[in-house]
Amino acid sequence: MTNTEMAAPMATTSGKGRFAGAQQKLLAFGTLIILLIGFSLASPNFMQTSNVLAILQATSVNGILAVAATLVIITGGIDLSVGTLMTFTAVIAGVVLTYWGMPLPFGIIAAILTGALVGLASGTIIAKMKIPPFIATLGMMLILKGLSLVISGTKPIYFNDTPSFPVISTGSIIGDVIPGVPVPNGVIVLFLVAGLASYILGRTVLGRYCFALGSNEEAARLSGVNVDNWKMAIYALSGGICGIAGLVIASRLNSAQPALGQGYELDSIAAVVIGGTSLSGGRGTILGTVIGALIMSVLLNGLRILSMPQEWQTVVTGSIIIIAVYADMMRKRKA
Amino acid sequence: MFTRRTFLGAVSATAVVAATGSARAADKIYIPLISKGFQHQFWQAVKAGADKAAADLGVQVTFEGPDTEAQVDKQIDMLSAALAKKPAAIGFAALDSQAAIPLLKKAQSEKIPVVAFDSGVDSDIPVTTCSTDNVAAAALAADKMAALIGNEGKVALVVHDQTSRTGIDRRDGFVNQVKSKYPKIEIVDIQYGAGDQLQSTEITKSILTAHPDIKGFFGANEGSAIGVVNGVKESKKSGVVIIGYDSGKQQKQAIRDGIMAGSITQNPVGIGYETVKAAVAAVKGEKVEKHIDTGFYWYDKSNIEDPKIAAVLYD
């Protein structure tokens, strides 16, 4: 980043960020297409409707978490608690719907609200107590992991008393209209969340400050921006989105699995990075993140379809992450 | 820039296709096994059994499982990819039965027989279940413990987790046996260490600190058992009776050295072998029993080299 940009982050970075983002999207999109073509040629079982839908289904949770992570990463922060927050909100939904027997909308509101409140708490710890995001959210990750186990009594909470609950993720509104293309609702939720986040980033003050914080927090502060409040707002928004991920995964499994969640933050960060968002903040797009999440699940599904031994699947996935980020760096160096 | 981009893309695509192309076999019966885990030596032993059956019966098998036993959704994704390959049959060890039901129904509607292994599935879809009776096995561990400590005193359990079927069955199998048969034995603590050696070590040391007069520990899986051994060693305690579960190099060594009194072994190789055998039988339309008990054994210093026992132990 040049000195002129440092001096006036708000004037230039969002424009620059959008341009650079477009290039990175192209790069990521190209990788996705190459993978799709490669796997289709390698196995006739890959490009079937049911498998494509399975890939989309597998992307939904990681995609939503990655969108939540993108917002925080653009501010120059990091959120290690997205996975366990997802689980925590799923457990809360389980308590409201199964233990208290309340109707479905209450469960949905409770999960999203809990996510937003926990996000706000993380944001407050980071902004007001000045604890670095890595440490604050590491602590939060463990707190939530423990609380999920405490509240659920370490047992999965099933949603058998709320028969409409699985519809959130596994039902298909599209399939009802156009039979033969039963895109699971979880995927629609991912696209809605991504659309909303993209709108917030590109068209609202909150989005603008998100980039400003990530480019140069001090400059933003000196220009009179209430940095702390905006930061807390972004963490709260990110937390709310984790709440949506919690609903989608709980609905898919028809249960809140309290021990699940740790490790998911790394998958989401990988999707964000493959999608071209800079871990140092100030640059990134939601579309890139969604493509990044798709690349990860296409890759994993394709390797499984080809019966590649599992240990090698992990090696290939790791290599792809490094290649993607290296390609991004080469592009930036030339730009 | 465009050349570099194209180049990188081409390299990765070629690598992917080249690396996996060779793994595809021709017209053999294909049976994917979706397990509850992968890296643990136990699962590798199940895999070894499955591979042996595949070689004996002339079929192709693949073996996959999630990194941790909490990742229910990742296991579902694996099952879903396995079904997309249109296999002849499928072997499945469910992390959560309920979550897998929609996919198992799909398998059923596509006439793909499902063989449950290790922990079973709460459903009548699987043609059979190949597993260990963990409750009975843990009760045997309790009997051995009682005999070794003279039917009285304090004991503690280090269990891998409180959510999985095996964790619950082994804990309850041990605890209920002690409660009903050995009133003078007091279970002072049950702690959960995620099957992680280090966590289980720390747990053991804290239990030893809290109860210096403790007489015995039961470690409910490989990682827990090794953790107990290490914890007792680090605390420099002697005369504590340790009973483990499963095998593995370290646990076998501890038994040979006399640090561990003995252990319960399942028959992981047998689980893998029987699963593939039952799947092949189901594909051929032969009748299979609804439950195949793959057995368990007590082993200690005296019989660890016995060929019958040695055959089911893994390193």
Interface residues (C-beta under 8 A of the other chain):
Chain A: L27 G30 T31 I34 L35 I37 G38 F39 L41 A42 S43 N45 F46 Q48 S50 N51 A54 Q57 A58 V61 T154 K155 P156 Y158 T170 I249 R252 L253 N254 S255 Q257 P258 A259 L260 G261 Q262 G263 S297 L299 L300 N301 G302 L303 R304 I305 L306 S307 M308 P309 Q310 E311 W312 V316 S319 I320 I323 Y326 A327 M330 R331 K334
Chain B: M1 R4 R5 L8 G9 A10 S12 A13 A15 V16 V17 A19 T20 G21 A23 R24 P32 F38 T62 F63 E64 G65 D67 T68 E69 A70 Q71 V72 D73 I76 D77 M78 S80 A81 A82 A84 K85 K86 D96 Q98 A99 P102 D161 Q162 T163
